[in-house]
Amino acid sequence: MSREELYHKLAVHLSSMYLGWLGRPPKEELIEILKEKFNEEEAEVLLSIPATTVPLELIEPDEIASKVRPRERLEAILERLSSRGLLFSGET
């Protein structure tokens, strides 16, 4: 998948989760913001998190890791996203 396709898919994925823009193509401005906020590895991980609406369902790292990265690498990426305030992480 090309870099452009990756960020376009991420924009569609995030829009379906939070923004309620289902069926509308993502705006180029959103794609540019995603490119600034997430590197390609982070974008791939975010695409592996299920797109659900509120209330959000909890997901274990193993479920994501089985799709994209070894667990150790995934944990580092998720921790980095969480420390930047771009992903919620907490005890359950």
C-alpha positions in Angstrom: 0.0 0.0 0.0 1.4 3.4 -0.9 1.9 6.2 1.7 -1.1 8.1 0.3 -3.3 5.1 0.4 -2.3 4.4 4.0 -3.2 7.8 5.2 -6.4 7.9 3.2 -7.5 4.5 4.7 -6.6 5.9 8.2 -8.7 9.0 7.6 -11.7 6.8 6.6 -11.1 4.5 9.5 -10.9 7.3 12.1 -13.9 9.1 10.6 -16.0 6.1 11.0 -15.0 5.7 14.6 -15.3 9.2 15.9 -16.4 11.9 13.5 -19.6 10.5 12.0 -18.6 11.2 8.4 -19.5 7.8 7.0 -20.0 7.7 3.3 -18.1 11.0 2.7 -14.6 11.1 1.3 -12.1 12.4 3.8 -11.0 16.0 3.3 -7.4 16.5 2.2 -6.8 18.7 5.3 -7.6 15.7 7.5 -5.1 13.5 5.6 -2.4 16.1 6.0 -3.0 16.4 9.7 -2.7 12.6 10.0 0.6 12.7 8.1 1.9 15.2 10.6 0.7 13.4 13.7 1.4 9.7 12.9 4.4 8.1 11.1 3.6 5.2 8.8 4.2 2.5 11.4 1.8 4.3 13.8 -0.8 4.6 11.1 -0.6 0.9 10.3 -1.2 0.1 14.0 -4.1 2.5 14.3 -5.7 0.8 11.3 -5.6 -2.4 13.2 -7.7 -1.1 16.1 -11.3 -2.0 15.5 -13.6 0.9 14.5 -16.4 1.0 16.9 -18.7 3.7 18.0 -19.3 4.9 21.6 -19.2 3.1 23.9 -15.8 2.0 22.8 -14.9 -1.6 23.4 -11.6 -2.4 25.2 -9.1 -4.3 23.1 -6.0 -6.2 24.3 -2.6 -5.6 22.7 -2.4 -9.3 21.6 -5.5 -8.8 19.4 -3.8 -5.9 17.6 -0.4 -7.6 17.6 -1.7 -10.6 15.7 -2.5 -8.4 12.8 0.5 -6.0 12.5 3.6 -6.3 14.7 5.3 -8.5 17.3 3.8 -7.6 20.7 7.0 -6.0 22.0 7.1 -3.6 19.1 3.4 -2.9 19.3 3.6 -2.1 23.0 6.3 0.5 22.3 4.2 2.1 19.5 1.1 2.2 21.7 3.0 3.6 24.6 4.5 6.3 22.3 1.0 7.2 21.0 -0.4 7.3 24.5 2.5 9.5 25.9 1.7 12.0 23.1 -2.0 12.1 24.1 -3.0 10.5 20.8 -4.4 7.2 22.2 -6.1 6.5 25.5 -4.6 3.8 27.6 -5.5 2.8 31.1 -6.1 0.0 33.6 -9.3 -2.0 33.4 
